[in-house]
Amino acid sequence: MKSKTFVWLTAFALLAFLLAACAGPAAPAPTEEMVETQAPVETEAPVETEPPMEPTEAPIMSESQIQLPAVDPAVVTGDIISAGSSTVFPLAEAIAVLFENEGYTGKLTIDSIGSGAGFERFCKAGETDVSNASRAIKDEEVQNCAALNPPRTPIQFRVGTDALAVVVSNENDFVENLTSEQLALAFSTAQTWADVDPSFPAEPILRYSPGTDSGTFDYFVESIMAPANGDDADAGKAAILESQGTQFSEDDNVLVQGVEGSPYAIGYFGYAYYQENQDRLKTLSVDGVAPTAETAESNEYPLSRPLFIYSDAGIMQAKPQVADYINFFLTNVNDVILDVGYFPASGDALDQAKQAWLEAMGQ
């Protein structure tokens, strides 16, 4: 009996030995010292990478540092009249809604008539308190302001950044990107899409453009049409105005409807209107760059531009409600601007606007 037991134990031990030998030596459990000092094994040589981009190539949006005096809209009295850019209109409208929701009970008028027409009402007729603009004021407009009685000295307040959207119908399946030169051609002498690029269909181009009172029109002429015509703004303006079949309108909704109606249509307007209608339209890249917050602020996107409101120190001091409205605008604009479809101005640009407000109010 003992011998059988011995045989079985011996066999069992031999089997265990053979299994352990096949499995190889067990790896020791890592100790804290091993975890800290053991270097990772490199399987290939490290790949050289590009140096990080400079801030001018990929800007970091700084925060505004200047705090303006607090405004309580519920105690603001008196009416406010503003007019101008159709591009700035949705942003001004969003601020007005917020101003009224927080208690303002006066009448706040915002007329969407184009930047040029807005400056005419502000500087020539002297009828408005605030002028909304998608371009900087021109010298002749400043002179018109100075000729008023009493004279006005326009103060510029930067409120945001827009990327002009070049749009086609969702049914358009042949174009995703245009160079600046092709875009100028599409809005001037090209009669068919094939004239823009031989790979495009030989179908007539249906063009939709903001009207000549629009700052969007002025900006498009300056950025696209003038360079294609020897850097001559007058020649660039004439080229688009003389293009066959182009439909002009100060109402961006008319432009949206026109472009949506045909796969061979093309138009341009502020990015907010594209965002509102992106289920009906698609935006094109320009020179290979799509409009985004980053490309707009860095000016990498060729059709990015600043947005402004203008007023005058005399108006702001004589009508405290106007000063309060501009204060409220500058303080709250970044809370609504992305929802509207535009992009914030840099912290430095917003601080310059706030500093201009303080100086206008003698603070």
PyMOL commands that set and color helices and strands:
alter all, ss='L'
color gray80, all
select helices_A, chain A and resi 2-23+32-37+73-75+89-101+115-124+139-146+180-186+193-196+215-225+227-229+233-241+252-260+271-276+293-297+313-318+320-340+347-360
alter helices_A, ss='H'
color red, helices_A
select strands_A, chain A and resi 80-84+108-112+130-133+154-163+165-169+177-178+206-210+247-249+265-269+281-283+285-286+304-312
alter strands_A, ss='S'
color yellow, strands_A
deselect
rebuild
show_as cartoon
